[in-house]
């Protein structure tokens, strides 16, 4: 089922209230549905961005909209199984939501409003710092070959196998550190997670 008509009906209902039109800066779809990776048990994750001083008031408006939407929701249920909408109200500029903000920049879908413009000629990256000391040698080599690529020789020919880092436009920064375009950072996170490595990740901006 295409969730967007369903979602936009909820957003339209929300903005019938003057307080929402005044206080809500943006409404952003994020998480598994935004990435097209939803399963049967997934929620439709929606972040409603508002100034910190208005969070409580907007939460009340959203709860009221959700109650009114329950009635409308029934007409959609005949078209297929519905995933529940899960709303989060918060100030996206707050450090509390820094991880969510990074996820939204890379994979989020704007339903209302717009992301703040980024400074010109600056590119957004994720800086990964990691340690492989806990891995067995064979697991370490497998991870490094996947990440950086490798070459193999057959007879008189050498074959170069591209690594994930090159494929996504990333680079080795220093020591055990990687610089990855923020929109591709999830792919590197998944690779580390598959080896049970938890890297330290920081957002950085680099002037180009």
C-alpha positions as CSV (number, residue, x, y, z in Angstrom):
1,X,0.0,0.0,0.0
2,X,1.2,3.5,-0.8
3,X,1.3,5.2,2.6
4,X,1.7,8.8,1.3
5,X,-2.0,9.6,0.6
6,X,-2.7,8.1,4.0
7,X,0.0,10.2,5.7
8,X,-0.9,13.5,3.9
9,X,-4.5,13.1,5.1
10,X,-3.2,12.9,8.7
11,X,-1.0,16.0,8.1
12,X,-3.9,17.9,6.6
13,X,-6.0,17.1,9.6
14,X,-3.2,18.2,11.9
15,X,-3.0,21.6,10.2
16,X,-6.7,22.3,10.5
17,X,-5.7,23.6,14.0
18,X,-4.4,27.1,14.1
19,X,-1.8,26.2,16.7
20,X,-0.2,23.6,14.4
21,X,0.0,26.1,11.5
22,X,1.7,28.6,13.9
23,X,4.1,26.4,15.8
24,X,5.0,23.4,13.6
25,X,8.1,24.1,11.5
26,X,8.3,20.7,9.7
27,X,6.8,17.2,9.5
28,X,9.3,14.5,8.5
29,X,8.8,10.9,7.7
30,X,11.8,8.8,8.8
31,X,12.8,5.3,9.7
32,X,12.1,2.1,7.9
33,X,9.2,3.3,5.9
34,X,11.1,6.3,4.6
35,X,13.9,3.9,3.5
36,X,11.5,1.5,1.9
37,X,12.6,-1.3,4.3
38,X,9.4,-1.6,6.4
39,X,8.1,-5.0,7.6
40,X,4.7,-6.2,8.8
41,X,5.5,-5.0,12.3
42,X,6.9,-1.6,11.4
43,X,5.5,1.8,12.5
44,X,5.3,4.8,10.3
45,X,7.7,7.2,12.1
46,X,6.8,10.8,11.8
47,X,8.8,13.6,13.5
48,X,7.0,16.9,14.2
49,X,9.5,19.7,14.6
50,X,8.6,22.7,16.8
51,X,10.5,25.1,19.1
52,X,11.3,23.6,22.5
53,X,9.0,26.1,24.2
54,X,6.0,24.8,22.2
55,X,6.6,21.0,22.5
56,X,4.0,20.4,25.2
57,X,1.3,22.5,23.4
58,X,2.0,20.8,20.1
59,X,1.9,17.4,21.7
60,X,-1.7,18.1,22.8
61,X,-2.6,19.2,19.3
62,X,-1.1,16.1,17.8
63,X,-3.0,13.8,20.3
64,X,-6.2,15.5,19.3
65,X,-5.5,15.0,15.6
66,X,-4.7,11.4,16.2
67,X,-8.1,10.8,17.9
68,X,-9.9,12.5,15.0
69,X,-7.8,10.5,12.5
70,X,-9.0,7.2,14.1
71,X,-12.4,7.8,12.4
72,X,-10.9,8.6,9.0
73,X,-8.4,5.7,9.3
74,X,-11.2,3.1,8.9
75,X,-11.8,4.0,5.3
76,X,-8.1,3.3,4.6
77,X,-8.2,-0.1,6.3
78,X,-10.4,-1.6,3.5
79,X,-7.6,-0.8,1.0
80,X,-5.0,-3.0,2.8
81,X,-3.3,-3.5,6.1
82,X,-2.3,-0.2,7.7
83,X,0.9,0.4,9.6
84,X,0.4,2.5,12.7
85,X,1.6,6.1,12.7
86,X,4.0,6.9,15.5
87,X,4.5,10.6,16.1
88,X,7.4,12.3,17.9
89,X,7.1,15.9,18.8
90,X,10.4,17.8,19.5
91,X,12.8,20.5,18.7
92,X,15.0,19.1,15.9
93,X,17.7,21.6,16.6
94,X,18.1,20.2,20.2
95,X,21.1,18.0,20.9
96,X,18.6,15.4,22.2
97,X,17.6,14.7,18.7
98,X,21.1,14.8,17.0
99,X,21.0,11.1,16.0
100,X,17.5,11.4,14.6
101,X,18.5,14.5,12.7
102,X,21.4,12.7,11.1
103,X,19.0,9.9,10.0
104,X,16.6,12.4,8.6
105,X,19.2,14.3,6.6
106,X,20.3,11.0,5.0
107,X,17.0,9.2,4.5
108,X,14.1,11.3,5.7
109,X,11.2,12.5,3.5
110,X,9.8,16.0,4.1
111,X,6.0,16.0,4.4
112,X,5.7,19.6,5.4
113,X,8.3,22.4,5.6
114,X,11.9,22.1,4.6
115,X,15.3,21.3,6.2
116,X,17.4,24.4,7.1
117,X,19.7,25.3,4.2
118,X,23.3,24.2,4.8
119,X,26.2,26.7,4.4
120,X,27.4,26.9,0.8
121,X,30.3,24.8,-0.2
122,X,30.2,22.7,3.0
123,X,29.5,19.0,2.7
124,X,28.1,16.9,5.5
125,X,30.0,13.7,6.6
126,X,30.0,11.1,9.3
127,X,33.4,10.5,10.9
128,X,33.7,6.9,12.1
129,X,36.3,5.9,14.7
130,X,36.6,2.2,15.4
131,X,38.7,-0.6,16.9
132,X,38.9,-4.1,15.6
133,X,40.9,-5.5,18.6
134,X,38.1,-7.7,19.6
135,X,37.8,-9.6,16.3
136,X,39.5,-12.9,15.3
137,X,42.0,-12.4,12.6
138,X,39.9,-14.0,9.9
139,X,36.9,-11.8,10.8
140,X,39.1,-8.7,10.9
141,X,40.5,-9.5,7.4
142,X,37.0,-10.2,6.0
143,X,35.7,-6.8,7.3
144,X,38.8,-4.9,6.0
145,X,38.5,-6.5,2.5
146,X,34.8,-5.6,2.4
147,X,35.5,-2.1,3.5
148,X,38.7,-1.2,1.5
149,X,38.6,-3.8,-1.3
150,X,41.4,-6.1,-2.3
151,X,43.3,-7.4,-5.4
152,X,43.6,-11.0,-6.5
153,X,45.9,-12.5,-9.1
154,X,45.0,-15.2,-11.5
155,X,47.7,-16.4,-13.9
156,X,49.1,-13.2,-15.4
157,X,46.2,-10.9,-14.6
158,X,45.5,-8.9,-11.5
159,X,41.9,-8.2,-10.5
160,X,40.9,-5.3,-8.3
161,X,37.8,-5.7,-6.2
162,X,36.4,-2.3,-5.1
163,X,35.6,-1.9,-1.4
164,X,32.5,-0.4,0.1
165,X,34.3,2.8,1.1
166,X,35.3,3.7,-2.5
167,X,31.9,2.7,-3.8
168,X,30.1,5.2,-1.6
169,X,32.6,8.0,-2.0
170,X,34.2,7.7,1.4
171,X,37.8,7.9,2.4
172,X,40.2,6.6,5.1
173,X,40.8,9.6,7.3
174,X,43.6,8.6,9.7
175,X,44.4,5.5,11.6
176,X,41.2,3.7,12.3
177,X,38.9,6.5,11.1
178,X,36.7,6.8,8.1
179,X,35.1,9.8,6.5
180,X,31.7,8.9,4.9
181,X,29.1,11.1,3.2
182,X,26.3,11.4,5.7
183,X,23.7,10.0,3.2
184,X,25.7,6.8,2.9
185,X,26.6,6.4,6.6
186,X,23.9,3.8,7.2
187,X,25.7,1.3,4.9
188,X,28.9,1.6,6.9
189,X,26.9,1.3,10.2
190,X,25.3,-1.9,8.9
191,X,28.7,-3.4,8.0
192,X,30.2,-2.7,11.4
193,X,27.0,-4.1,13.1
194,X,27.4,-7.3,11.1
195,X,30.8,-7.7,12.8
196,X,29.5,-6.6,16.2
197,X,31.6,-3.5,16.1
198,X,30.2,-0.3,17.7
199,X,32.1,2.7,16.2
200,X,32.1,6.2,17.6
201,X,30.3,8.5,15.0
202,X,30.5,12.2,14.8
203,X,29.0,14.6,12.3
204,X,31.5,16.9,10.6
205,X,31.3,19.6,7.9
206,X,34.1,20.0,5.3
207,X,34.4,22.9,3.0
208,X,35.0,21.8,-0.6
